[in-house]
Amino acid sequence: MGGVIHLKYEEIKQIPSIQTYIREADKALLTLGYTEHSFPHVGRVAVRAKYILETLGYSAHDIELVQIADILGHSSIEVTR
């Protein structure tokens, strides 16, 4: 069995398959009439989430998890649409 792999938000957003899912999700949402959900949108959501959680006193670990959830959530839109 392998060990645990710890990836950071900045590393995850560089994974080619994640980038592909986000590009395809953006295309799908545009077709459905939604506004832009590409990399700038994903980045804005992550930055705003980080700011809010820092303001509320959350740990760096929790902030990292929320940013990861943001990018994985946006990348899964293509799968669910």
PEMOLIN-V752341 format. One record per residue. N is the residue number from 1. PHI is phi in radians with two decimals (* if undefined). Layout:
n=N phi=PHI
n=N phi=PHI
This chain:
n=1 phi=*
n=2 phi=-1.48
n=3 phi=-1.50
n=4 phi=-1.37
n=5 phi=-1.82
n=6 phi=-1.87
n=7 phi=-1.93
n=8 phi=-1.69
n=9 phi=-0.91
n=10 phi=-1.08
n=11 phi=-1.33
n=12 phi=-1.10
n=13 phi=-1.23
n=14 phi=-1.63
n=15 phi=-1.23
n=16 phi=-0.96
n=17 phi=-1.16
n=18 phi=-1.12
n=19 phi=-1.07
n=20 phi=-1.11
n=21 phi=-1.04
n=22 phi=-1.16
n=23 phi=-1.05
n=24 phi=-1.21
n=25 phi=-1.11
n=26 phi=-1.06
n=27 phi=-1.05
n=28 phi=-1.09
n=29 phi=-1.20
n=30 phi=-1.08
n=31 phi=-1.08
n=32 phi=-1.43
n=33 phi=1.63
n=34 phi=-1.41
n=35 phi=-1.36
n=36 phi=-0.95
n=37 phi=-2.30
n=38 phi=-1.53
n=39 phi=-1.02
n=40 phi=-1.05
n=41 phi=-1.12
n=42 phi=-1.02
n=43 phi=-1.11
n=44 phi=-1.10
n=45 phi=-1.09
n=46 phi=-1.12
n=47 phi=-1.15
n=48 phi=-1.17
n=49 phi=-1.08
n=50 phi=-1.05
n=51 phi=-1.05
n=52 phi=-1.07
n=53 phi=-1.19
n=54 phi=-1.10
n=55 phi=-1.07
n=56 phi=-1.47
n=57 phi=1.51
n=58 phi=-1.26
n=59 phi=-1.27
n=60 phi=-1.05
n=61 phi=-1.10
n=62 phi=-1.11
n=63 phi=-1.10
n=64 phi=-1.04
n=65 phi=-1.11
n=66 phi=-1.16
n=67 phi=-1.14
n=68 phi=-1.15
n=69 phi=-1.06
n=70 phi=-1.04
n=71 phi=-1.20
n=72 phi=-1.24
n=73 phi=-1.11
n=74 phi=-1.19
n=75 phi=-1.27
n=76 phi=-1.46
n=77 phi=-0.99
n=78 phi=-1.08
n=79 phi=-1.23
n=80 phi=-1.54
n=81 phi=-1.65
